[in-house]
Amino acid sequence: MPAAIFKYPTPTGIEWRAVASLIKALGGEVKYGDGSRVRIDLKGQSVDIHSPHPQKELKRYAVRLVKELLIRTGEKP
């Protein structure tokens, strides 16, 4: 799963549930806010995105933001 996030061009079809599980496995937190707002905290860094609805897959911009967060925190594919 993590390797898919790092592909170029940014892929589609990455499920939010898999990303949330990855963040938690890396020791991060997924905090749900109002509506579909989600804050991802990982190793002192954070990013705000919207969880997908009604579909399960993240939009490309959200995948890019998660990818940038993983890079900033030293995670590699």
N, C-alpha and C positions, 0 to 999 in steps of 0.2 A: 504493500500500500504506500509507504512513504516514497518509494521511487517514482510512482506515478505523479505525485505532486511536483517533482522536480523536472518533469519532461518539458520540452519546448517543441512546438508551441503549447501553451497551457491547455491541458486536456479538459474534456467535459466528462461527465459520467462518474465523478468521484462522489461517493455518498457521504453525506454529512455525518452519519452515525459512525462510519469508519474513521473519519477525521477526528471526531470527538474522542473515540476510543484511543487513537494514536496519541493525542495530547495528554490524556490521562495516564497512559502507559509511560510517557516521558516525564511524568511527575507534575504535569500542568493542571490547570483548573479550567473548567468550562462553566461560565456563569450566565444564566439566562436572565434577560431583562424584560422590559415591556415588549409586547408583541413578539416579533421574531428576532429581536436584538440579542446578540450573544457576545460576551467578552471572553477572549481566550488569554489566559495568563500562563506564561512559561518562562522560567528562569529569570524573573525580574523584568521581562518584556511582555507587552500585551498588544492585542489587536481587537478591533471591534468589527463584527460582520453581522450579516443577517442569515439566520438559518433558513434553509429552503422550505417552501410550503406552496402548494401541496406536494410538489415533487420531492424526491429524496436527494437529488444531486445538487451540489453546490454550483453556483454560477462561476464563470471563469474569474471574475474579479476577486471573488472570495478565495478561490484556490490560490491566486497570486498573492493575496495578503497572507494566507497561511504559510505559503512557501517562503515569503520574505521573513516572517516570524521565525520559521525553522532555521533559516540561514543566519539570522541575527543571533540566535541562541546556540549556534554551533552544531546544529543537527545536519547530517549529510545523508544522501540517499543510500 
